[in-house]
Each structure stands twice: as C-alpha cells, then as structure tokens.
C-alpha cells in the first residue's frame, strides 16, 4: 500500500511539474533594417576586406511575441567580398523602454557563383535569445537566420525562424 502511495504522489508531482512548463511555439520574423550609424575599416592591402560596425533600425513583422516591435541591430560585419565573411551581433527587440528582448546572432557569409557568373552572397546562421526585460522576461528561444540584401544601399533584411518559449 505504501508503494502505491509513493507512485501516486510521484505521478501527481510529475503532472504538476509538466503543467507549469511552457511549450515552444514557432516564430517567424522578418525585419528590414536601415543604417543609422556606421564605422568602417577598409584594408589597404589590396584584399578589399572590410569590417563594418553598424547600428541599423527597423520594425519586426511576422508571428510570435516579437512581431510588431521595433528592432535595432548592433552588428560587426567582417567581409572579404567575393570570398567569405563572418557577420555577428545583437538584435534588440523593443516594445517600449521597459520591454526588451536581446537576440545574439552569428552568420557565415559564403559567396557562390551566381547565374550571371558573378559571386552571389549567402548569409546563413543562427540566433538565440540571451536576455530580456519587462513583458519579455523569461523569454527563451533559438533558430535559423539569414541576411538578405534589399537592393537599397544601407539596408538589409533579417529573416529569423525558430522556436520561442515565453515565461509561464
């Protein structure tokens, strides 16, 4: 009888623990960000390598708790045009000054031959939530990311897909 009570108590504790767990929900965000500030280092060694430190701003569109927020990118883009690159940084999603979500991202830039024979840029990587305040406190998540040019100088599109878990 005693072992039955222990089994029932364990099952109830497990049920209570499971009922308080938040479930991951799909998230898909796209944001076009425009350059507000930039510091650029161009190598004078003939390699065409450059490092751009940028602050860009835009609005998040899509699904999930970050949709509709303003977005600021703080990024470092280390690029050897036509060869490769290593962009990285943070996206700060804001729904007012007290509601912030900090997303760290890392991308590998690869140039492949395009249809016209010129190098085509592919920027693919990942993102993860690394901090949050206010209504975003406890937010967790990760996923895939890509950066795509828009054709407008000083402007790029960030595309983030993945899973988010909101605090219970």
C-alpha positions as CSV (number, residue, x, y, z in Angstrom):
1,X,0.0,0.0,0.0
2,X,2.8,2.3,0.9
3,X,4.5,1.9,-2.6
4,X,1.2,2.7,-4.3
5,X,1.0,6.0,-2.3
6,X,4.6,6.8,-3.4
7,X,3.7,6.0,-7.0
8,X,0.6,8.2,-6.9
9,X,2.5,11.1,-5.2
10,X,5.2,10.9,-7.8
11,X,2.7,10.8,-10.7
12,X,0.9,13.9,-9.2
13,X,4.2,15.8,-8.7
14,X,5.2,15.0,-12.3
15,X,1.8,16.1,-13.6
16,X,2.1,19.4,-11.7
17,X,5.6,20.0,-13.0
18,X,4.5,19.3,-16.6
19,X,1.5,21.6,-16.3
20,X,3.8,24.6,-15.4
21,X,6.2,24.0,-18.3
22,X,5.8,26.4,-21.2
23,X,5.8,24.9,-24.6
24,X,7.9,26.2,-27.5
25,X,6.0,28.0,-30.2
26,X,7.1,28.6,-33.8
27,X,8.3,32.1,-34.5
28,X,8.9,33.7,-37.9
29,X,10.2,37.3,-38.0
30,X,11.4,39.5,-40.9
31,X,12.7,43.0,-40.5
32,X,14.2,45.4,-42.9
33,X,16.8,47.5,-41.0
34,X,18.3,50.7,-42.3
35,X,21.7,52.1,-41.3
36,X,21.7,54.8,-38.7
37,X,25.4,54.7,-37.8
38,X,28.4,53.0,-39.3
39,X,32.1,52.8,-38.6
40,X,34.0,51.1,-41.5
41,X,37.6,49.8,-41.7
42,X,38.8,49.1,-45.2
43,X,42.0,47.2,-45.5
44,X,44.7,49.0,-47.6
45,X,46.4,45.7,-48.6
46,X,44.6,45.2,-51.9
47,X,42.4,42.4,-50.5
48,X,39.1,44.5,-50.5
49,X,38.4,43.2,-47.0
50,X,36.4,45.5,-44.8
51,X,34.9,45.5,-41.3
52,X,31.7,47.5,-40.8
53,X,30.4,48.2,-37.3
54,X,26.7,49.2,-37.8
55,X,23.7,50.3,-35.9
56,X,20.5,49.7,-38.0
57,X,16.8,50.1,-37.2
58,X,13.5,48.7,-38.4
59,X,10.3,47.0,-37.3
60,X,9.7,43.3,-36.8
61,X,7.0,41.7,-38.9
62,X,5.7,38.2,-38.7
63,X,4.5,35.9,-35.9
64,X,5.3,35.4,-32.3
65,X,5.7,37.7,-29.3
66,X,8.4,39.8,-31.1
67,X,6.1,40.7,-34.0
68,X,5.3,44.4,-34.2
69,X,8.3,45.5,-32.1
70,X,11.0,48.0,-33.1
71,X,14.4,46.4,-33.8
72,X,17.9,47.7,-33.5
73,X,20.9,45.8,-34.9
74,X,24.3,46.3,-33.3
75,X,26.5,44.3,-35.7
76,X,30.0,43.7,-36.8
77,X,30.4,42.6,-40.4
78,X,33.8,41.2,-41.3
79,X,33.7,40.6,-45.1
80,X,36.1,39.6,-47.8
81,X,33.9,40.4,-50.9
82,X,33.6,37.5,-53.3
83,X,35.2,35.1,-50.8
84,X,33.6,34.9,-47.3
85,X,32.7,36.7,-44.2
86,X,31.8,36.4,-40.5
87,X,29.0,38.8,-39.5
88,X,27.7,38.7,-35.9
89,X,26.0,40.9,-33.4
90,X,22.8,41.6,-31.5
91,X,19.2,42.4,-32.4
92,X,17.4,44.3,-29.7
93,X,13.6,44.0,-29.9
94,X,11.7,46.7,-28.1
95,X,8.1,47.2,-27.2
96,X,8.8,50.3,-25.1
97,X,11.8,51.2,-23.0
98,X,11.0,48.6,-20.3
99,X,10.2,45.6,-22.6
100,X,13.4,44.5,-24.4
101,X,14.5,41.1,-25.9
102,X,18.2,40.7,-26.7
103,X,18.9,38.3,-29.5
104,X,22.5,37.2,-30.3
105,X,23.2,36.2,-33.8
106,X,26.0,34.6,-35.8
107,X,26.2,34.2,-39.6
108,X,28.6,32.7,-42.1
109,X,28.8,34.6,-45.4
110,X,29.6,32.4,-48.4
111,X,29.9,33.6,-51.9
112,X,28.9,31.1,-54.7
113,X,28.9,31.6,-58.4
114,X,25.6,33.3,-59.5
115,X,23.6,32.8,-62.7
116,X,25.5,35.7,-64.3
117,X,28.9,34.3,-63.3
118,X,29.3,37.0,-60.5
119,X,29.6,35.9,-56.9
120,X,26.3,35.6,-55.1
121,X,26.2,36.2,-51.4
122,X,24.6,33.7,-49.0
123,X,24.4,34.8,-45.3
124,X,23.1,31.9,-43.2
125,X,23.4,31.3,-39.5
126,X,21.6,31.1,-36.2
127,X,20.1,33.2,-33.4
128,X,19.3,32.8,-29.7
129,X,17.6,34.9,-27.0
130,X,20.3,35.9,-24.5
131,X,18.3,38.3,-22.3
132,X,15.0,40.1,-21.7
133,X,13.2,42.6,-19.6
134,X,9.7,43.6,-18.7
135,X,7.0,41.6,-20.5
136,X,9.7,39.6,-22.3
137,X,11.4,38.4,-19.0
138,X,12.0,34.7,-19.2
139,X,11.8,34.5,-23.0
140,X,13.9,31.7,-24.4
141,X,14.5,30.7,-28.0
142,X,16.7,29.8,-30.9
143,X,16.6,29.2,-34.6
144,X,17.9,29.8,-38.1
145,X,18.7,33.2,-39.5
146,X,19.6,34.7,-42.9
147,X,20.5,38.2,-44.0
148,X,19.4,39.2,-47.5
149,X,20.2,42.4,-49.3
150,X,17.2,44.6,-50.4
151,X,19.0,46.3,-53.3
152,X,18.9,49.6,-51.3
153,X,22.3,50.8,-50.0
154,X,22.5,50.8,-46.2
155,X,19.5,48.4,-45.9
156,X,19.3,44.6,-45.3
157,X,16.6,42.1,-44.4
158,X,17.0,39.8,-41.4
159,X,14.9,36.7,-41.5
160,X,14.6,34.7,-38.3
161,X,12.7,31.4,-38.0
162,X,12.7,29.2,-34.9
163,X,11.1,28.5,-31.6
164,X,10.3,30.7,-28.7
165,X,9.2,29.9,-25.2
166,X,7.5,32.6,-23.2
167,X,7.7,32.6,-19.4
168,X,4.7,30.9,-17.8
